[in-house]
Amino acid sequence: MASETTALPVPEVSSSAESGASAAPPQKIVRRRSGLAEFLEMLLVTMLLALFGTTFIVQAFKIPSGSMEPTLLIGDHVFVNKFVFEGTGAWYEKFLPYRNIRRGDIIVFKFPFDDHPHYVKRVIGLPGERLRIVNGGVYINGELLREPYVVRDPAYQDPYGDNFPPANREALEFVARREWADQLFDYVRNGELVVPPNHYFAMGDNRDHSADSRYWGLVDRDAIMGKPMLIYWSVRATSNDYRSRDASSVLRGIGQTLLHLRAQTRWNRMLREVH
């Protein structure tokens, strides 16, 4: 496409004979860039801003399991704030809006095993705290923790999960990951789990249907990437909808979602804050 050239208009002035002023200098010719060049520049800037945002500030995730119900449902799509928790201790961080991780924070983190998929749980035990679970009640430093966000399944029985840490290693067999079973008792003192430095004990709100720190271990601070802050979209779904599938199944699922978008969207959950 050929570039266009446009001469800027010369403002009206009196002639030198009439005003005695010198003649106005000639105006410069401004070359306009083609529409394609402007579009490519805009696209590049947009991509750079999106890359910066998803790397340092916010990232979108979808919830594939029911371990955090009713706080987060399968099919909730959330924005995760990656710019909320304290960082590495660099000098400039004191000028940034970081804060410490608190009990009750919902966190997104990299699971310590199995190619490190992203998990979402709630922080229950902080570094240095003593934790014990007795008949389903969580005690922190000897005091019963109030947990209004927890739901229980009366039909579900789990002697291990409801009484933690176990009294002996035999109780870990068939319920805990091997890696966690090998190290759990390194942190047990007088029947309580002492959370080590830079680690957190995390659990799901759907307490009887959550694979959490009781079964696979502690969350390393370096694995925590952020905090869900907003449900930007929610669709009725099941865990099977998010299992690994071949490309044709994924495309078919997307097509079904688009076809039934209005009926499957949970409109009452749109733009809901996550607490």
ZAMARGU-4260 file (C-alpha; in steps of 0.2 Angstrom, whole numbers, plus 5000, padded with zeros to 4 digits):
<rodrens>
0) 5000/5000/5000 | 5008/5017/4995 | 5010/5029/5009 | 5001/5045/5008 | 5009/5062/5011
5) 4999/5077/5018 | 5005/5095/5019 | 5000/5104/5035 | 4989/5120/5032 | 4999/5136/5032
10) 4990/5148/5044 | 4984/5165/5036 | 4996/5179/5039 | 4998/5197/5033 | 5010/5200/5019
15) 5027/5207/5023 | 5023/5223/5014 | 5008/5225/5025 | 5015/5220/5041 | 5033/5223/5039
20) 5036/5205/5047 | 5047/5192/5038 | 5039/5178/5028 | 5033/5163/5038 | 5045/5148/5036
25) 5039/5134/5025 | 5029/5120/5034 | 5037/5103/5035 | 5029/5088/5026 | 5023/5074/5038
30) 5023/5057/5032 | 5009/5046/5039 | 5012/5028/5042 | 5002/5015/5033 | 4987/5008/5042
35) 4995/4991/5043 | 5011/4998/5052 | 5000/5006/5065 | 4990/4990/5067 | 5005/4980/5070
40) 5012/4992/5082 | 4996/4992/5092 | 4996/4973/5092 | 5014/4972/5098 | 5010/4984/5112
45) 4995/4974/5117 | 5004/4958/5117 | 5018/4965/5128 | 5006/4972/5140 | 4996/4956/5141
50) 5012/4946/5144 | 5018/4958/5157 | 5001/4957/5166 | 5000/4938/5166 | 5018/4936/5171
55) 5018/4949/5186 | 5001/4955/5190 | 4986/4944/5186 | 4982/4927/5178 | 4966/4918/5173
60) 4962/4900/5180 | 4948/4888/5180 | 4942/4877/5194 | 4942/4859/5189 | 4937/4850/5206
65) 4925/4852/5220 | 4938/4853/5234 | 4935/4871/5238 | 4916/4870/5237 | 4905/4880/5241
70) 4918/4894/5240 | 4924/4889/5222 | 4913/4878/5211 | 4919/4867/5197 | 4918/4878/5181
75) 4922/4894/5190 | 4934/4905/5180 | 4944/4916/5192 | 4957/4930/5190 | 4972/4927/5202
80) 4981/4941/5209 | 5000/4938/5208 | 5005/4954/5215 | 4998/4953/5233 | 5010/4942/5244
85) 5027/4947/5249 | 5041/4943/5237 | 5059/4938/5240 | 5064/4952/5251 | 5072/4964/5239
90) 5074/4982/5244 | 5061/4989/5232 | 5047/4978/5239 | 5044/4989/5253 | 5038/5002/5241
95) 5026/4989/5233 | 5008/4984/5240 | 5014/4967/5246 | 5008/4959/5262 | 5011/4943/5272
100) 5001/4927/5269 | 4988/4925/5282 | 4978/4911/5289 | 4962/4910/5279 | 4969/4916/5262
105) 4965/4906/5247 | 4980/4902/5237 | 4985/4895/5220 | 5001/4886/5220 | 5011/4873/5211
110) 5008/4855/5217 | 5024/4848/5224 | 5022/4832/5213 | 5016/4825/5196 | 5023/4839/5185
115) 5017/4852/5197 | 4999/4856/5191 | 4991/4871/5199 | 4981/4868/5215 | 4969/4880/5225
120) 4967/4878/5244 | 4965/4888/5259 | 4979/4892/5271 | 4976/4885/5288 | 4993/4883/5297
125) 5007/4896/5296 | 5026/4894/5298 | 5030/4890/5316 | 5012/4885/5322 | 5007/4869/5330
130) 4993/4860/5321 | 4982/4846/5326 | 4965/4839/5320 | 4954/4830/5333 | 4937/4823/5327
135) 4937/4835/5312 | 4941/4851/5323 | 4957/4860/5318 | 4967/4866/5333 | 4981/4879/5331
140) 4993/4881/5345 | 4980/4872/5356 | 4965/4883/5352 | 4950/4877/5341 | 4950/4886/5324
145) 4933/4894/5319 | 4930/4889/5301 | 4913/4896/5294 | 4919/4892/5276 | 4920/4873/5279
150) 4906/4861/5273 | 4906/4842/5279 | 4898/4827/5272 | 4889/4817/5286 | 4890/4801/5276
155) 4909/4802/5274 | 4920/4793/5287 | 4939/4797/5287 | 4948/4792/5303 | 4965/4798/5296
160) 4959/4815/5290 | 4948/4819/5305 | 4962/4814/5317 | 4979/4821/5312 | 4993/4819/5313
165) 4991/4800/5315 | 4999/4791/5330 | 5010/4779/5320 | 5016/4777/5302 | 5005/4762/5299
170) 4990/4774/5298 | 4998/4783/5283 | 4998/4767/5272 | 4986/4768/5257 | 4980/4786/5262
175) 4995/4798/5261 | 5008/4800/5247 | 5024/4790/5249 | 5035/4806/5249 | 5024/4814/5263
180) 5023/4798/5273 | 5042/4797/5273 | 5044/4814/5281 | 5028/4819/5291 | 5035/4812/5307
185) 5050/4824/5306 | 5038/4838/5310 | 5028/4830/5323 | 5031/4835/5342 | 5020/4829/5356
190) 5006/4824/5344 | 5006/4840/5335 | 5012/4845/5317 | 5024/4860/5319 | 5024/4869/5302
195) 5042/4872/5297 | 5049/4889/5291 | 5043/4895/5274 | 5030/4882/5273 | 5011/4882/5275
200) 4998/4869/5279 | 4983/4871/5267 | 4966/4862/5266 | 4950/4863/5256 | 4934/4870/5261
205) 4925/4854/5256 | 4934/4846/5270 | 4928/4828/5267 | 4932/4828/5248 | 4948/4837/5248
210) 4966/4830/5244 | 4976/4843/5254 | 4991/4845/5266 | 4985/4830/5276 | 4988/4818/5262
215) 5002/4825/5252 | 5011/4838/5263 | 5016/4856/5265 | 5016/4870/5253 | 5032/4878/5250
220) 5032/4897/5250 | 5041/4898/5233 | 5027/4887/5225 | 5013/4900/5229 | 5009/4911/5215
225) 4995/4921/5220 | 4977/4923/5227 | 4961/4921/5218 | 4952/4938/5218 | 4937/4938/5206
230) 4926/4925/5198 | 4924/4933/5180 | 4914/4919/5173 | 4906/4903/5179 | 4899/4888/5169
235) 4890/4873/5175 | 4903/4859/5173 | 4909/4842/5181 | 4927/4836/5184 | 4926/4825/5169
240) 4924/4841/5158 | 4942/4846/5163 | 4951/4829/5162 | 4964/4828/5148 | 4956/4823/5132
245) 4961/4822/5114 | 4960/4838/5103 | 4943/4833/5095 | 4935/4830/5112 | 4941/4847/5118
250) 4934/4856/5102 | 4918/4847/5104 | 4917/4853/5122 | 4920/4871/5117 | 4907/4870/5104
255) 4894/4863/5116 | 4898/4877/5129 | 4896/4890/5116 | 4880/4883/5109 | 4873/4882/5127
260) 4882/4897/5134 | 4867/4906/5140 | 4859/4892/5149 | 4875/4885/5156 | 4882/4901/5163
265) 4880/4904/5182 | 4875/4922/5180 | 4873/4924/5199 | 4892/4921/5201 | 4898/4933/5188
270) 4910/4946/5195 | 4910/4939/5213 | 4924/4942/5224 | 4933/4927/5231 | 4935/4926/5250
</rodrens>
